[in-house]
Amino acid sequence: MDTGVARVQITDWDAYREQLKERLGFSQEIVRSVIHQARKNPKKVVYPEGEEEKIIRAANSVFIDNIGNPVLIGNKEVIENKIKELDFDLKNFEIIDPKDCPKCEEYSKKLYEKRMRKGITLRAANELIHNPIYFASMMVDSGDADTLIGGLTTHYPETIKPALQCIGVKESSKVVAGMYIVIINRKVLFFADTTVNINPTAEELADIAITTADTVRVFNIEPKVAMLSFSNFGSSINEESEKVVRAAKIVNKVRPDIICDGEMQADTALVSDILAKEFPFAKIQGGANTLIFPNLSAGNITYKLFERITNATVIGPILMGMKKPVHVLQRGATVDDIINMTALGVVGANLND
């Protein structure tokens, strides 16, 4: 534009950025919706892996884009040096070293009180609090941060276990569960539970369905929930299929505002012609958008197959059911992944207000 080469003069740069994002595809529409919600009320976000370059890059964007106020946990000197190397402004970050922090004693005492009847001694609590993920979890539990984003360099259980011990599950929830957003051919699907519960009971399965439906509504999408099985509405009577039937009944009784039906096979849930011709009584005519799997094997295998052998965009995992929002990154997540998960955490924190 300055040299006269550009034939189009752009005056509204925000609108132009949105046009560029639109060209990236339908999956970005979902992400942008969450980011817009987060910007309305930014929250304090703690990153236990604050020394990682990807985390620093993402946190800098989170601050600049007014999504949240980042807190980096780790060695202060190491983090500051990396921020300078990346030519970012130190003022964009709060940096806390869990090895030397005035809050350590307070957090370790609270951790001990939470876990003293579950095998943790005061000495152990004093040691654990210097671990960045325990420190970050206690920050969120104590209200010194609003959401936690971690797991970039660790295995899933290494992040979720401390969060569960320190923050815990919502009083209204029986279980914590994981959800993935799967976008294929401009169709948005929500899969749960894909990361946490190995073989949930009917009651737990119902709780997973309710929590997932409420999460789906965060994306301004009305959930149509299918409780999946190898059986279609009583076609195969078995203990496993009966569990799914009981779960569906619980959801319908406890939350009649949620469109939910089952048990049903996956193709029945997704193919509107099957529903209309074979099962006209089903509540999810037109097809489901929220799929609740009967166990972790089914959910985990399915989302990974979609991710690897189709052209689907897979976003997640989104951890649901915590007292305060915690999201576990996939190992090796990109900077954009971290930003998107941060926005989800901020939106979750706002819903808790």
C-alpha positions, 0 to 999 in steps of 0.5 A: 500500500505504501509503495502503490503496488497494492491495488486495494487500499485497506482501511479496516484492518480488523475486518481484513484480519477476519477475512483472512481467518475466514479463508482458513476454513470452517474450523476457525469459525468455532475457534474465533467464536470462543476467542471473541467470548474470551476477549469480553472478559480476559482472565489470569491464565497460569502456564506451569511450563513457562520456560518452553518457547511455544508457551512464551510465544502463545502467552505473548499473543494471549496478552496482545490479543486481550484474551488473558493475562499470562502467568509463566511458572519456572526459573525466572532468569531462564524465562526472562532471557527467552523473552528477551531473545524473542524480543517480547516485552517483559511487561506482557508477563507475570513470572513466578519461580515455584522454587522461591515464592512467598506463596509456597508456604501458604499453598503447601499448607492448603495442599496438605489439608486437602490430601492429609487423609489421602497419603500426603504428609506435610513434608511431602506437600512442602516438596510437591509445591515446588513442582510447577504443575502442583504450584500452578494448580494451587494458584487456581484453587486459591483464586490467584489464577483463573485457569491452567493450561499445561501438558505440552511436555508431559504425559496426560496423567502428569497434568490431570492428577495434580489438578484433580488433587488440588482443584477437584471436581465440580460439586454438580459433577460426578466425574471429569471427562474429556471432549474433542471437537471433530470438524469434517466436511463443515459438520461439527461433532463433539466426542466424549469421553475420549481421555479420562474414564475407562469404563463409566457406570450408567450414572457416570455416563449420564453425567458425562453426557450432561457436562458435554451438552453444557459445554457444547452450548458454549460454542453457541451450538444446540447439542443433539446427544446420541448415547452410542452402543453396538445396539439400536434401541434394544436390538441386542440385549446385553449388560453393556447396551443396557448401561447405555439405555439407563444412562439415556433415561437418567439424562432425560429425567434430570435434564429434559432440556437436553435432546438426548436419545439412545442406545444407538449405533454410530451410523444411526446417530449420524445418518438422518435417513436411517433415523427417519426410515428405521427409527422415526420415534428417535428424538434426534431426527436429522442426526446427532452432533454430540456423541457419547461413547460407552467407554474410553476405548471406543471414544479414544480409538474413534477420535484418533481414527478421524484425526489420522485417516480422514481430512477432519480437523480435531480440536482438543482435548477439552477437560470438563467437570473441574471446579475451575477450568484446567485444559491439558494440551496434547504433547507437541501442541502448536502455538495456535493450539495453546492460544485456542485452549487458553481462550477455552479456559478463559471462557470457562472461567467466565462461566464460573463467575 
